[in-house]
Amino acid sequence: MTHYDGVFIGGGPGGYEAALYAQRLGKKTLILEKYQLGGTCLHSGCIPTKTLLASSKRFLRSQHRDKYGLPRVGHQEVDWTVISERRVKVIEDNTRGLEKLMEAKGVDVDYGIASFLDEKNIRVTHDDGKTTDVSGDKIFIATGSKSAPVSGVQWLDGWVIPGEHCLSWHTLPKSILIVGGGVMGCEFACMFAPFGVKVHIVEMLDDVLPMEDIDVSKTLRRELKKLGVSLYLGKKVENYKQQNGQISLNIEGNKQIIVDKVLVCTGRKAILDNLEIENSGVKLEPHGSIKVDIHQRTNVNNIYSCGDVTGPPLLAHAASYEGKVAVQNAFGNAVDRDLRAIPAGIFTIPEVGRVGMTEQQCIAKGIEYRTGLGHMRQVGRSHAEGDTAGFAKIIVDSKDKIIGGHIVGKQAGEIIHVLALALSLGITAVEFEERIIFSHPTLSEVIWETLKELNV
Ligand SMILES: Cc1cc2nc3c(=O)[nH]c(=O)nc-3n(C[C@H](O)[C@H](O)[C@H](O)COP(=O)(O)OP(=O)(O)OC[C@H]3O[C@@H](n4cnc5c(N)ncnc54)[C@H](O)[C@@H]3O)c2cc1C
């Protein structure tokens, strides 16, 4: 049996970044992966969605060519086959890149399904049915998450499907209904609506992106409508059935809709399949994710866990960060997890960036706060680009310390890092404005406009 300092179960951004970090610390490391390196993020999450969205966004822009004085293009039909082939190539290139990186850094990778024999020993079952056993001083579980339907919604093979299954469609449907107006649902709507697919979103709560700041949801609701997306807010879907090659369903309140496909984007749950977690002694949270402490350690001394399998925030970079915290703690350097300055991007049209608290969270926690708002239309570059929708909002506490930042607009997913840094430095809005100089003309200047409003 081969022995390692660290065995990482799962080759997604949680597992592979943690393994690379352990290797940097001089540890002998092994990744066990049942499919391919890259995890959900690379194969059915972040990267394929953004690859397809790149086509949607370019297509939308190309429809306004005359506004920029460019010649009209004659052929306006979308070639979904080419778009799909590009998605496959992007994934393949990134997968090969990861494989080479692991090889170059000396991180071993074994492909197969990992199951615990006990807290230090793991059996790997390969595709051909053969097994090998490995052991590790420290074991890291990073097995990710999978789609979970809300109660009342059942899968209907090929018709009512987990949202991410649309990423491998070979043809475009004419109409879709998305159950769930959260991040995934809104990104899928923006992916398909520009191509003329009729998109309906049904959201049980009162607005789209219900976890985002209230002004963000309001703006995105307006922008989705501009794309032709029909929204049914505060509603549930009921009684769906297959009918002449389509799905017919009712939206609470008795409106009947018939669509080609239903994408369910209502939430995710931890992947523990085949892991035989009971052999390890690791305890779970009541909702099924792995229970960890602030050091990413489970209740079993030598077993750590990170990423989606431990529950929210369900972000690739959060998984990588938690993996690094786990490795630091496992190999002797005590570090607490601190997710306060984790930024998040939502790659809708326009994009959303967020870090820290929303106004709703401040109110719920009884935190005294103030906000400043700057609009994209106040920024010269937005006009130059022809994208003036959106705003930036900064939230400060009673001592004027920055505790939240929210941006809607072109490139918001990039610009948000400026606010993430300010938040992680723990500085006030005045200190921030004094220290930073924004290059002109940039979209980031929307933050400057916001600071000026906040610091009067
Ligand atoms: C449609 C969609 C879009 C998304 N977009 C974004 C985005 O834009 N930005 C963002 O930050 N996040 C995004 N996410 C979320 C992001 O993909 C996840 O947060 C991230 O992949 C979690 O990383 P992880 O390492 O915890 O798990 P995963 O990436 O899921 O990796 C887990 C790995 O473990 C392997 N595995 C599971 N069980 C076993 C076993 N028993 N033995 C061996 N291997 C096993 C799996 O095959 C998988 O490769 C998106 C997700 C989806 C579904």
Ligand as a Chemical Component Dictionary entry (heavy atoms), coordinates in Angstrom:
data_LIG
# 
_chem_comp.id                   LIG 
_chem_comp.type                 NON-POLYMER 
_chem_comp.pdbx_formal_charge   0 
_chem_comp.three_letter_code    LIG 
# 
loop_
_chem_comp_atom.comp_id 
_chem_comp_atom.atom_id 
_chem_comp_atom.alt_atom_id 
_chem_comp_atom.type_symbol 
_chem_comp_atom.charge 
_chem_comp_atom.model_Cartn_x 
_chem_comp_atom.model_Cartn_y 
_chem_comp_atom.model_Cartn_z 
_chem_comp_atom.pdbx_ordinal 
LIG C1  C1  C 0 -23.806 25.767 -13.473 1  
LIG C2  C2  C 0 -22.816 26.190 -12.418 2  
LIG C3  C3  C 0 -22.144 27.373 -12.565 3  
LIG C4  C4  C 0 -21.214 27.776 -11.591 4  
LIG N1  N1  N 0 -20.557 28.959 -11.755 5  
LIG C5  C5  C 0 -19.684 29.356 -10.808 6  
LIG C6  C6  C 0 -18.967 30.578 -10.959 7  
LIG O1  O1  O 0 -19.131 31.301 -11.937 8  
LIG N2  N2  N 0 -18.089 30.929 -9.997  9  
LIG C7  C7  C 0 -17.885 30.139 -8.897  10 
LIG O2  O2  O 0 -17.071 30.506 -8.047  11 
LIG N3  N3  N 0 -18.540 28.982 -8.727  12 
LIG C8  C8  C 0 -19.433 28.571 -9.659  13 
LIG N4  N4  N 0 -20.073 27.377 -9.508  14 
LIG C9  C9  C 0 -19.810 26.592 -8.301  15 
LIG C10 C10 C 0 -18.481 25.824 -8.401  16 
LIG O3  O3  O 0 -18.500 25.002 -9.547  17 
LIG C11 C11 C 0 -18.280 24.986 -7.159  18 
LIG O4  O4  O 0 -18.405 25.822 -6.016  19 
LIG C12 C12 C 0 -16.904 24.351 -7.141  20 
LIG O5  O5  O 0 -16.726 23.495 -8.253  21 
LIG C13 C13 C 0 -16.730 23.536 -5.860  22 
LIG O6  O6  O 0 -15.469 22.954 -5.848  23 
LIG P1  P1  P 0 -15.207 21.620 -5.040  24 
LIG O7  O7  O 0 -13.765 21.302 -5.235  25 
LIG O8  O8  O 0 -15.727 21.737 -3.674  26 
LIG O9  O9  O 0 -16.115 20.506 -5.748  27 
LIG P2  P2  P 0 -16.185 20.041 -7.262  28 
LIG O10 O10 O 0 -15.684 21.051 -8.190  29 
LIG O11 O11 O 0 -17.564 19.544 -7.467  30 
LIG O12 O12 O 0 -15.177 18.818 -7.328  31 
LIG C14 C14 C 0 -15.440 17.634 -6.639  32 
LIG C15 C15 C 0 -14.713 16.506 -7.337  33 
LIG O13 O13 O 0 -14.776 15.328 -6.521  34 
LIG C16 C16 C 0 -14.931 14.194 -7.347  35 
LIG N5  N5  N 0 -15.485 13.114 -6.523  36 
LIG C17 C17 C 0 -16.690 13.081 -5.883  37 
LIG N6  N6  N 0 -16.812 11.941 -5.175  38 
LIG C18 C18 C 0 -15.666 11.247 -5.360  39 
LIG C19 C19 C 0 -15.174 9.990  -4.896  40 
LIG N7  N7  N 0 -15.890 9.224  -4.057  41 
LIG N8  N8  N 0 -13.954 9.575  -5.301  42 
LIG C20 C20 C 0 -13.210 10.347 -6.137  43 
LIG N9  N9  N 0 -13.611 11.534 -6.599  44 
LIG C21 C21 C 0 -14.807 11.976 -6.208  45 
LIG C22 C22 C 0 -15.870 14.704 -8.453  46 
LIG O14 O14 O 0 -15.766 13.905 -9.610  47 
LIG C23 C23 C 0 -15.352 16.122 -8.668  48 
LIG O15 O15 O 0 -14.348 16.151 -9.664  49 
LIG C24 C24 C 0 -20.978 26.950 -10.469 50 
LIG C25 C25 C 0 -21.641 25.727 -10.346 51 
LIG C26 C26 C 0 -22.552 25.341 -11.302 52 
LIG C27 C27 C 0 -23.243 24.010 -11.161 53 
# 
loop_
_chem_comp_bond.comp_id 
_chem_comp_bond.atom_id_1 
_chem_comp_bond.atom_id_2 
_chem_comp_bond.value_order 
_chem_comp_bond.pdbx_ordinal 
LIG C1  C2  SING 1  
LIG C2  C3  SING 2  
LIG C2  C26 DOUB 3  
LIG C3  C4  DOUB 4  
LIG C4  N1  SING 5  
LIG C4  C24 SING 6  
LIG N1  C5  DOUB 7  
LIG C5  C6  SING 8  
LIG C5  C8  SING 9  
LIG C6  O1  DOUB 10 
LIG C6  N2  SING 11 
LIG N2  C7  SING 12 
LIG C7  O2  DOUB 13 
LIG C7  N3  SING 14 
LIG N3  C8  DOUB 15 
LIG C8  N4  SING 16 
LIG N4  C9  SING 17 
LIG N4  C24 SING 18 
LIG C9  C10 SING 19 
LIG C10 O3  SING 20 
LIG C10 C11 SING 21 
LIG C11 O4  SING 22 
LIG C11 C12 SING 23 
LIG C12 O5  SING 24 
LIG C12 C13 SING 25 
LIG C13 O6  SING 26 
LIG O6  P1  SING 27 
LIG P1  O7  DOUB 28 
LIG P1  O8  SING 29 
LIG P1  O9  SING 30 
LIG O9  P2  SING 31 
LIG P2  O10 DOUB 32 
LIG P2  O11 SING 33 
LIG P2  O12 SING 34 
LIG O12 C14 SING 35 
LIG C14 C15 SING 36 
LIG C15 O13 SING 37 
LIG C15 C23 SING 38 
LIG O13 C16 SING 39 
LIG C16 N5  SING 40 
LIG C16 C22 SING 41 
LIG N5  C17 SING 42 
LIG N5  C21 SING 43 
LIG C17 N6  DOUB 44 
LIG N6  C18 SING 45 
LIG C18 C19 SING 46 
LIG C18 C21 DOUB 47 
LIG C19 N7  SING 48 
LIG C19 N8  DOUB 49 
LIG N8  C20 SING 50 
LIG C20 N9  DOUB 51 
LIG N9  C21 SING 52 
LIG C22 O14 SING 53 
LIG C22 C23 SING 54 
LIG C23 O15 SING 55 
LIG C24 C25 DOUB 56 
LIG C25 C26 SING 57 
LIG C26 C27 SING 58 
# 
